[in-house]
Amino acid sequence: MTTKIAIFGVGLIGGSLALCFKGKPGITVVGHAHRPVSAEKYISRGVVDEATLSIEEAALDADFIFLCVPVGKLDEYLTKLSSMPLKKGCIITDVGSTKASIAAAASKLELQDVYFIGGHPMAGSERSGVEAATPLLFENAYYVLTPPTGLPEGVYESLVQLLVYTRAQIVKVDPLEHDRIVGAISHLPHIIAVALVNQVCDYNETNSLYRRLAAGGFRDITRIASSDPLIWRDILLNNRDIMLQMLSDWNEGITSFVQMLEAEDGEGITEAFAKANDFRSELPEGRKGMITSSFDLYIDVPDHPGIIGKIATELGINHINLSNMQIIESREDVPGIMRLSFRQETDMERAKELLNNMDYSISL
């Protein structure tokens, strides 16, 4: 018997899920597309077995339906699906980064012999779209599931067994608790990064040195401020109540630093940094999370033709995977500064050794 998996939103997450399932024994993956050109792309790239422009056709006889659409569209899709004659025992799940609101919406729908289980694969990439999809995206990442109270255990286990193909670690969490945790470790850092970049942007209005000197560390610690504005609008509004409380807590922490500076409380500042240092040192390493890691090397390179191609070629010859390359500054009278970005620390270390042997000046 064939298991049909329907995926709505065949982008980075949806496409990567499709690639995890596609080609497995007894599984057919169908992708829903809004435009013919998108459907053709899904097929030509080998991401899905079939693609259709019809919601009804995609959902017909599906055993599993993955909603990989933006958070702001989840309710709309779930409502549409609830009015369709879905297959008995069909499991609907999503990949949104907030869970309480969609869980509440699902509980209000009359799903006849159809089950909804909230999901959130905590993995991502600096790239987006189906072009960036990879079956390795979820490997060694946490995949959170938020099953509703009273869900038959067999239904939950069916989804868990399917997600084994992602090679992620499945974690069961209450929807509201999920939103609190993710709000603290992902949503709040995004707000802080955006606010910090905008603060420096405002300073730059009267002194352009702010932008010129905001390289290296500042750019790295604010990388997530470049996230998609519309996606984050929906996420933050969807998690509004929790974020308001966390921003209030954040303001208390900032006020504490204001008070320590006003009082010239060096001991307090030292204790605050030590506390953060101790907790951060206990955070797990080597596991993917919502905020993607980036490993960068900075190289002083002479400004002459062919140097970029030479470095890229040497990395390729040595099978070192490079995720991005950028010239930060290049003038006739100074060396250019090239930033090489890698997804894996091992690739960065291999590149560092290779380029050192080629007598390039490297910094981290």
Disulfide bonds with the S-S distance in Angstrom:
none
